Amino acid sequence: MVDSLDFFCVTMTTTELAEAFGKEPSDITSAITVTLMLRPIGALLFGIIADRYGRRIPLIVNLSLFTVIELASGFAQNLETFIGLRAIYGILMGGEWGLGNSLAMEVLPVESRGIFSGILQMSYSVGNLVAAMLYYAVVPNLNWRALYWISIIPAAITIVMSLFLKESEAWKQSRHQQRNSAQTYYQVVIDMLKQHWIRCIYAVIFMAAMNFLSHGSQDLYPTFLKKQHGFSPAQATVGTVVGNLGAIVGGIFFGYISEYLGRRRTIVICAIIGACFVPLWILPNSFGVLLAGAFFIQVFVQGAWGVIPAYLAEISPDNFRATFPGLSYQLGNLISASASQIEATMGEKNPLPELRDGETVPNYGRVQGILIGIIFCCVLVLAVFGREEKGKRFEVKSKPVDDDDD
C-alpha cells in the first residue's frame, strides 16, 4: 500500500501541481512517466542487493528513502525539482515490490501463500482508495503539500514493523550454499540465464500482458465516463472507487481459491469469465449499470492479479527470488505503460457518429473493449502454456542456518 499511496498522490494532485508550478497538467504527467520508466532500474538494483545480502535491511533502507523523497516532494518549489524527486521515487518504487514480495512469500506458510498473495497485491488498490480519501480530506482544507507530508505515515509505521522482522530461512540457506560454492555471484547469474532464459522471457511477456490488462481497464475509465458519457467528475470518482472495491474482493478471493485450483487454472478462469463482462463494462448508458460492469470487470482482472505474487515467487529460480519477480513485473509494466495512451489516441481518431454540442465525442469504450478482449485472450493462452509450481517449498528440510551465516 505504501508505494501505491505515494504514487497516486501525484495523479490526485495533477491540477494543483500545475497551478503551483505555473504549468499545464500534461507537463505534470511527465513526472508519472519518469516514475514508471525508472521502476525496472530499482527492481534490478534492489533485487540484486536483496538476493546477495538479505531482504530485511534493503527493505528498511528502501522504505526510509521512500519517506524522505515523499516528504521532500511536498517542499518542491518548481517542476524540475519535483520531477527529479519522482525519478528517485520511481527507482525506489521499482525495488520495493520485489523486496516485499520475496520476504513475504518466503516466510509465509506454504498452505496460506495464495490468500496472502491476493492480500499483498490488492494493497495497491487499497493505496489508491486511501489516496483518494486523503485527497478529499486534506487538500480542500489544507493544501496539496500537506497530502505528501501526511502520506509518509504508513511508510514510517512499516519501517518500525520491519525492524522486528527476521531474514527468511530460505534466503539463509541459499546464501549459505553460495558461500560454499566456488562460483562467483556473477557466474551464478550467467548459469541461471543459460538454464532459465526461456522462463525469464516468458515472465516478462506474461507480466506485460497482465499490466496491459490492469492499466487498460483502469487508467482511462474515468475519462471514458466523463468524456464519452458526460458524467460529472464526482461520478467518475465513484466509478474508480467501485472498481477498486471489486479489485480488492477479486484479488483476495481468487488468491485464496488458487490454493485449491492451482495458479494457472485460476488465472484462466478469471480471463474467461472476465471477458464475458466486457460488454457490461462499456456498452450501457445507465450510470448504475456501468458501475456494476466496473465492479465485476475488476473482480476478474485483479482476481488474476491476486495470484501473481505467489506465482512469480514459485517459478523464480532459487537464488533470484527478489530479482526475478520484481524485474519481470517492472519490465512488463514498462512495456504496458502506453496502454491508456493507445486507448485515448484510437478513441479520439474513431469518434462516435453523433455530435454533442457540435463537437465530436471520442469512442473510448469500443477501443477499451477491443483491447481488453484481446489481452484477456493473451493472458489465457500464456497461462495455459506456463509453468505450475504451486506449493513449491523455498527451503529444504534441514537444520536451520545460524544467524552468523546471514
Secondary structure, DSSP 8 states (H G I E B T S, - for coil): -HHHHHHHHHHHTHHHHHHHHT--HHHHHHHHHHHHHHHHHHHHHHHHHHHHH-SHHHHHHHHHHHHHHHHHHTT--SHHHHHHHHHHHHHHHHHHHHHHHHHHHHHS-GGGHHHHHHHHHHHHHHHHHHHHHHHHHHTTTS-HHHHHHHTTHHHHHHHHHHTT----HHHHHHHHHHHTSSS-HHHHHHHHHHHHHHHHHHHHHHHHHHHHHHHHHHTTHHHIIIIIT---HHHHHHHHHHHHHHHHHHHHHHHHHHHHH-HHHHHHHHHHHHHHTHHHHHS---HHHHHHHHHHHHHHHHHHHTTHHHHHHHHS-GGGTTHHHHHHHHHHHHHGGGHHHHHHHHHHHS--SS-BTTB----HHHHHHHHHHHHHHHHHHHHHTS---TT--SS-SS----GGG-
